[in-house]
Amino acid sequence: MTAYKGRCLCGAVTLTADGPPESVVACHCVSCRRFSGTPVTVYADYNRERIQFTGEKATECETSPGSYRGFCGRCGSSIYFRGENLPDMIHLLTGVFDKSENFVPAMKEHDETRLPFIHLHLKEK
């Protein structure tokens, strides 16, 4: 099985994901934009058992009830989102992966808040 490696900008937080994600989703919500600092955020959704974090532990913040976002406490890089509604899943920002090009979104969420200049070409299923 392919292992996908990733890290924060400074390399303090590192991770390995076993195999392909359950899904890859582009999120247009305001919370994700603020967390990532980008106009759209793309997540690779994994079962938490398939992710191994190494190096320093990510700092985590509850950004709304039941919603947690992880980031590097040293350099501030956004790493993941997790929610109490899906306790076995972790949603990794695809920008943390060494080969981000392997993670093409096939779905989008919160399209009603999409910025008008964003036009994504989703992966066909």
For each residue, the residues with C-beta under 8 A, 3 or more apart:
1: 18 19
2: 19 20
3: 16 17 18 19
4: 16 17 97 98 99 102
5: 14 15 16 17 97 98
6: 14 15 16 17 92 96 97 98
7: 11 13 14 15 55 96 98
8: 11 12 13 14 71 72 74 75 77 79 96
9: 72 75 76 77
10: 72 74 75 77
11: 7 8 14 55
12: 8 55 56 72 73 74 75
13: 7 8 53 55 56 57 58 72 77 79
14: 5 6 7 8 11 53 54 55
15: 5 6 7 51 52 53 54 79 92 96
16: 3 4 5 6 51 52 54
17: 3 4 5 6 21 44 46 50 51 92 97
18: 1 3 50 51 52
19: 1 2 3 50
20: 2
21: 17 24 44 45 46 92 103
22: 45 46 47 89
23: 44 45 106 107
24: 21 42 43 44 45 94 103 104 105 106 107 123
25: 42 43 45 91 105 106 107 108 109
26: 40 41 42 43 105 107 108 109 120 122
27: 32 40 41 42 43 108 109 110
28: 32 33 40 108 109 110 111 112 113 114 115 118
29: 32 33 109 110 113
30: 33 34 113
31: 34 35 63 64 67
32: 27 28 29 35 36 40 41 81 110
33: 28 29 30 36 37 38 39 40 41
34: 30 31 37
35: 31 32 41 63 69 71 78 81
36: 32 33 41 78 93 95
37: 33 34 78
38: 33 41
39: 33 115 117 118
40: 26 27 28 32 33 114 115 118 120
41: 26 27 32 33 35 36 38 93
42: 24 25 26 27 93 94 95 103 105
43: 24 25 26 27 81 91 92 93 94
44: 17 21 23 24 91 92 94 97 103
45: 21 22 23 24 25 89 90 91 92
46: 17 21 22 50 51 89 90 91 92
47: 22 50 51 88 89 90
48: 51 82 88 89 90
49: 88
50: 17 18 19 46 47
51: 15 16 17 18 46 47 48 90 92
52: 15 16 18
53: 13 14 15 57 58
54: 14 15 16
55: 7 11 12 13 14
56: 12 13 72 73 74
57: 13 53
58: 13 53 70 71 72 73 79 80
59: 70 71 72 73
60: 68 69 70 71
61: 68 69 71
62: 65 66 67 68
63: 31 35 67 68 69
64: 31 67
65: 62
66: 62 83 84 85
67: 31 62 63 64 81 82 83 84
68: 60 61 62 63 81 82 83
69: 35 60 61 63 78 80 81
70: 58 59 60 78 79 80 81 82
71: 8 35 58 59 60 61 76 77 78 79
72: 8 9 10 12 13 56 58 59 75 76 77 79
73: 12 56 58 59
74: 8 10 12 56
75: 8 9 10 12 72
76: 9 71 72
77: 8 9 10 13 71 72 96
78: 35 36 37 69 70 71 93 95 96
79: 8 13 15 58 70 71 72 92 93 96
80: 58 69 70 90 91 92 93
81: 32 35 43 67 68 69 70 90 91 93
82: 48 67 68 70 86 89 90 91
83: 66 67 68 86 89
84: 66 67 87
85: 66
86: 82 83 89
87: 84
88: 47 48 49
89: 22 45 46 47 48 82 83 86
90: 45 46 47 48 51 80 81 82
91: 25 43 44 45 46 80 81 82
92: 6 15 17 21 43 44 45 46 51 79 80 96 97
93: 36 41 42 43 78 79 80 81 96
94: 24 42 43 44 97 100 103
95: 36 42 78 100
96: 6 7 8 15 77 78 79 92 93
97: 4 5 6 17 44 92 94 100 102 103
98: 4 5 6 7
99: 4 102
100: 94 95 97 103
101: 104
102: 4 97 99
103: 21 24 42 44 94 97 100
104: 24 101 122 123
105: 24 25 26 42 108 120 122 123
106: 23 24 25 122 123 124 125
107: 23 24 25 26 122
108: 25 26 27 28 105 111 114 120 122
109: 25 26 27 28 29
110: 27 28 29 32 113 114
111: 28 108 114
112: 28
113: 28 29 30 110
114: 28 40 108 110 111 118
115: 28 39 40 118
116:
117: 39
118: 28 39 40 114 115
119:
120: 26 40 105 108
121:
122: 26 104 105 106 107 108
123: 24 104 105 106
124: 106
125: 106
